[in-house]
Amino acid sequence: MRDEEIVADPTQPLPERIAAGARLWDSIQAHNAALDLLKEDLRKLALQTQKTPGTVTVDGEGLSRALIVIQPPNLSLKKGADPAAYRADFGRSFALLFSETKGWKLKPNAEAILLRLPRPLQTLVFRLVEESELKPRVYFESAGKGVETL
């Protein structure tokens, strides 16, 4: 039996499943390290090819290809920014703009809401945020089996 089959088979003894899982884990880690190098090369190529947000496709051998998605910059909180200190200034808009999980962050739709705020509140938001570049996302497709995110 292959390790994938052993891990998925509940009738196999647990120690064997754990050993197979450990071998798979090591293999996955090695594969991810190799893919990270390839993804970095693809990101560099895409950014040299296209300077604006969009998708770059790089054909591989056979029916394989890589898709690199260059995302537009987004707003994120500046390091050390504390929106809670301005909660009273923002009023009801505060809950529309910010959320707290493991620290404060902008909500996904904050940029659209920001455009509708009065100028003084926009100015206050811009003291707390900065534009940040997102790392291009790399996807692989093989023999028409669909695009997989890596």
Secondary structure as GFF3:
##gff-version 3
##sequence-region A 1 150
A	DSSP	alpha_helix	3	8	.	.	.	ID=ss1
A	DSSP	alpha_helix	14	49	.	.	.	ID=ss2
A	DSSP	beta_strand	54	59	.	.	.	ID=ss3
A	DSSP	beta_strand	65	70	.	.	.	ID=ss4
A	DSSP	beta_strand	74	77	.	.	.	ID=ss5
A	DSSP	three_ten_helix	83	86	.	.	.	ID=ss6
A	DSSP	alpha_helix	87	90	.	.	.	ID=ss7
A	DSSP	alpha_helix	93	97	.	.	.	ID=ss8
A	DSSP	beta_strand	98	100	.	.	.	ID=ss9
A	DSSP	beta_strand	104	106	.	.	.	ID=ss10
A	DSSP	alpha_helix	110	116	.	.	.	ID=ss11
A	DSSP	alpha_helix	119	128	.	.	.	ID=ss12
A	DSSP	beta_strand	129	132	.	.	.	ID=ss13
A	DSSP	beta_strand	137	141	.	.	.	ID=ss14
A	DSSP	beta_strand	147	149	.	.	.	ID=ss15
###
